[in-house]
Amino acid sequence: MQAEALHEQVIYQNNALRLKVWPIQTRDSTNLRRPWHYHEQMELLYLYEGAMLVQLEQQMLRARAGDVVVIDSNQLHRTANAGEGLLSYLVLQVDLDAYYDSASMMYYSALSHPLHRLGELNEAIGEDADARDAIGRCIRDIYAEMSDMRLGYELGVSHSVKRIMLELVRCDRGRQLLSPQEADAMLRWKPVLDHIEHHLYERLDIRALSQLAYMSYHHFSKSFKQAMGMNVTHYINWKRIKRAERLLLTQHTSVREIADQVGLPNLSHFYKMFQKFNGLSPRQYRKQFLPDLQAHPDAFGEP
């Protein structure tokens, strides 16, 4: 099985929103012809018409019109038409990392932890008509916003993705993703996360953070990674780059000044981190999302 698996590279329709959404219509036979494949992004399917088989690594799902299927990031899967008529559905692939902020970061472990499977919620979603309808409506809204691209569509899409995240968390009544103990643990991390948020521009010492959490250095490092799904250095760099993205779009200062403002004064290291998280250089990012600034290259301050 693993030898057949294809690592699908998702090309975002909007790099700031980090998602791709599109409709599929097919009358293909019921054979699971498509090879096993996977991708880093979470995938959601919303069926308009027909019936579909969705095969996950250890699970076969059958979905009908109005159903929603959740496929976790990096989860092997393949699909097929389960009937003889038309199969019509929407596919949404989204990188949830782009949608976490200070208010939602405590749910990172539930929604994006590498040891958890969002696919485990498919049964709960199937039994909860309200959640299923809400998620389906969000997927349809995202497709409509991305198709029309009216003023403010980015806000509309972001709102719908956040609503999907909310429905997934609330649908987890059996605490398959986030146990009460884990939820309490995430609340205990809030002072550390708040400190990082308010001191990004400074040199953040991990030993000082461990003292803030009343833990030894080694216990803090291990516990943070277990709770957040990433080590503390990676988290700090991620937060700094998220702050840099905002500054690039709201300030006409140079890239070097922005690197200083987010606590990454080594410009080479800043570029490396920005490229790692965005696949674009800071200048490319700014040009792509603020095309009107292309006429003023001196604003970028990039050597």
C-alpha positions in Angstrom: 0.0 0.0 0.0 2.7 2.5 1.0 4.6 1.9 -2.3 1.5 3.1 -4.3 0.9 6.2 -2.2 1.3 9.5 -4.0 2.4 12.6 -2.1 0.0 15.2 -3.5 1.3 18.8 -3.7 -1.6 21.2 -3.2 -1.3 24.4 -5.1 -3.2 27.1 -3.1 -5.6 29.4 -4.9 -4.6 32.1 -2.4 -1.4 31.7 -0.5 -2.6 33.9 2.3 -5.7 31.7 2.9 -3.7 28.5 2.2 -6.5 26.5 0.7 -7.9 25.1 -2.5 -11.6 24.4 -3.2 -13.1 23.0 -6.3 -16.1 21.0 -7.6 -16.0 17.5 -9.1 -18.6 15.8 -11.2 -18.1 12.2 -12.4 -20.0 9.2 -13.6 -17.1 6.8 -13.2 -17.7 3.3 -12.1 -17.5 2.1 -8.5 -13.9 0.8 -8.7 -11.5 2.5 -6.4 -9.3 3.4 -9.4 -7.4 6.3 -7.9 -4.2 5.3 -6.2 -3.7 6.0 -2.5 -2.5 9.5 -1.9 -2.0 12.0 0.9 -1.1 15.6 1.5 -0.2 17.9 4.4 -3.5 19.7 4.3 -6.7 18.6 5.9 -9.4 17.7 3.3 -13.2 18.0 3.6 -15.7 16.6 1.1 -19.2 17.9 0.7 -21.6 15.8 -1.5 -24.2 17.5 -3.6 -25.5 14.5 -5.4 -24.9 10.7 -5.7 -23.0 8.4 -3.4 -19.3 8.0 -2.7 -16.9 5.5 -1.2 -14.1 7.1 0.8 -11.4 4.6 1.8 -9.1 5.6 4.6 -6.2 3.5 5.9 -8.3 1.4 8.2 -11.8 2.6 7.4 -14.3 2.5 4.5 -16.9 5.3 4.6 -20.0 5.6 2.4 -21.4 9.1 1.9 -24.5 10.4 0.3 -25.9 13.8 -0.8 -25.6 16.2 2.1 -22.9 14.3 3.9 -19.5 15.7 4.9 -16.3 13.6 5.1 -13.2 14.7 7.0 -9.8 13.5 5.9 -6.9 14.3 8.2 -3.6 15.8 7.1 -1.1 13.1 5.8 -3.8 10.4 5.9 -3.8 7.9 3.1 -7.1 7.9 1.2 -8.8 7.3 -2.1 -12.4 7.8 -3.4 -14.8 6.3 -5.8 -18.3 6.7 -7.2 -20.5 4.3 -5.2 -23.5 4.4 -7.7 -24.2 4.4 -11.4 -25.4 8.0 -11.6 -23.8 11.4 -11.3 -21.5 12.0 -8.4 -21.2 15.7 -7.6 -19.2 17.1 -4.7 -16.9 19.8 -3.4 -13.3 19.3 -2.3 -11.7 21.7 0.3 -8.1 21.3 1.2 -6.9 23.7 3.8 -3.8 24.2 6.0 -5.3 24.9 9.4 -1.9 26.4 10.7 -2.8 29.6 8.8 -5.9 30.1 11.0 -4.6 29.8 14.5 -4.4 32.9 16.6 -4.0 33.6 20.3 -7.6 32.8 21.0 -7.6 29.5 19.1 -4.1 28.2 19.8 -5.3 26.2 22.8 -7.1 24.0 20.3 -4.1 23.3 18.2 -3.5 20.0 20.0 -7.1 18.9 19.2 -7.2 19.9 15.6 -3.6 19.6 14.3 -1.7 17.4 16.7 0.2 14.8 14.7 -0.9 12.0 17.0 -4.6 12.8 16.6 -6.9 11.9 13.7 -9.7 14.3 12.7 -11.1 11.4 10.6 -12.2 9.8 13.9 -14.9 12.5 14.0 -16.7 11.2 10.8 -19.0 9.0 12.7 -19.9 11.8 15.1 -20.5 14.2 12.3 -22.7 11.7 10.5 -24.9 11.4 13.6 -25.1 15.2 14.2 -27.3 16.7 11.6 -26.7 20.3 12.9 -22.9 20.0 12.8 -23.1 18.3 9.4 -25.3 21.0 7.9 -23.1 23.8 9.4 -19.9 22.3 8.0 -21.5 21.7 4.7 -22.7 25.3 4.6 -19.3 26.6 5.4 -17.7 24.6 2.6 -20.3 25.9 0.1 -19.7 29.4 1.4 -15.9 29.1 1.0 -16.4 27.9 -2.6 -18.8 30.8 -3.4 -16.4 33.4 -1.8 -13.4 32.0 -3.7 -15.4 31.9 -7.0 -16.8 35.4 -6.7 -13.8 37.1 -5.0 -15.9 40.0 -3.9 -14.3 42.7 -1.7 -13.6 41.2 1.6 -13.8 37.6 0.4 -10.7 36.7 2.5 -12.6 37.7 5.6 -15.5 35.5 4.6 -13.4 32.5 3.9 -11.4 32.9 7.1 -14.7 33.1 9.0 -16.0 29.9 7.5 -12.8 28.0 8.1 -12.9 29.1 11.8 -16.5 28.0 11.9 -15.5 24.6 10.6 -12.8 24.4 13.3 -15.5 25.3 15.9 -17.9 22.6 14.7 -15.1 20.0 14.7 -14.2 20.8 18.3 -17.8 20.8 19.5 -18.6 17.6 17.6 -15.9 15.8 19.7 -18.3 15.0 22.5 -16.6 11.7 23.1 -13.3 13.5 23.6 -11.6 11.5 20.9 -9.3 14.5 20.1 -9.0 16.5 23.3 -9.7 14.9 26.6 -10.7 17.0 29.6 -7.2 16.5 31.0 -5.7 17.8 27.7 -8.1 20.7 27.7 -7.0 21.6 31.2 -3.4 21.2 30.3 -3.9 23.7 27.3 -5.3 26.2 29.7 -2.3 25.8 31.9 -0.1 26.8 28.9 -1.9 30.0 28.4 0.5 32.2 30.5 3.4 30.9 28.5 1.7 31.5 25.2 0.7 35.0 26.3 4.2 35.8 27.3 5.6 34.6 24.0 2.9 36.7 22.2 3.8 39.9 24.1 7.5 39.5 23.9 8.1 38.2 20.3 10.4 41.2 19.5 12.7 40.2 22.4 15.2 37.4 22.9 13.1 34.6 24.4 15.0 32.4 26.7 13.5 28.9 27.0 14.8 28.4 30.5 12.9 31.6 31.5 9.8 30.2 29.9 10.2 26.9 31.7 10.4 28.9 35.0 7.2 30.7 34.1 5.5 27.3 33.7 7.1 26.1 37.0 8.9 23.3 35.2 12.4 22.1 34.7 14.0 23.0 31.3 13.8 19.4 30.0 10.3 18.7 31.4 9.1 22.0 29.9 10.6 21.2 26.4 9.1 17.7 26.4 5.7 18.8 27.7 5.4 21.8 25.4 5.9 19.6 22.3 3.4 17.1 23.6 0.8 19.8 24.2 1.4 21.9 21.1 2.5 19.4 18.5 5.7 21.3 17.9 8.8 22.2 19.9 9.0 25.6 21.6 11.6 27.0 19.2 9.5 26.1 16.2 6.4 27.7 17.8 8.2 30.9 18.5 9.6 31.1 15.0 6.1 30.4 13.6 4.6 33.2 15.7 7.3 35.6 14.6 6.7 34.9 11.0 2.9 35.3 11.5 3.6 38.7 13.0 6.0 39.5 10.1 3.3 38.6 7.5 1.0 41.2 9.2 3.7 43.9 9.3 4.6 43.3 5.6 1.1 44.1 4.6 0.4 47.0 6.9 3.8 48.8 7.1 5.8 50.5 4.4 9.0 49.7 6.3 11.9 47.7 5.0 12.2 43.9 5.4 15.2 44.4 7.7 13.2 46.7 10.0 10.4 44.1 10.1 12.8 41.4 10.9 14.1 43.4 13.9 10.5 44.1 15.0 9.7 40.4 15.2 12.9 39.4 17.1 14.8 37.9 14.1 17.5 40.5 13.5 19.7 38.2 11.6 18.3 38.9 8.1 19.6 35.7 6.6 17.9 33.7 9.3 14.7 35.7 8.9 14.6 35.0 5.2 15.2 31.3 5.8 12.3 31.1 8.3 9.9 33.1 6.2 10.6 30.9 3.2 10.1 27.8 5.3 6.7 28.8 6.5 5.4 30.5 3.3 7.3 29.2 0.4 7.9 32.8 -0.6 10.5 35.4 0.2 9.2 38.4 2.2 9.4 40.6 -0.9 7.5 38.0 -3.0 4.9 37.8 -0.2 4.4 41.5 -0.1 4.2 41.9 -3.9 1.7 39.1 -4.2 -0.7 40.4 -1.7 -0.1 44.1 -2.2 0.3 44.5 -6.0 -0.2 48.2 -5.8 3.2 48.5 -4.0 5.1 47.0 -6.9 5.5 50.5 -8.3 7.5 51.4 -5.2 10.3 48.8 -4.9 12.3 51.1 -2.5 9.6 50.3 0.1 10.7 46.7 0.3 14.3 47.5 1.4 15.5 44.1 0.1 19.1 43.9 -1.0 
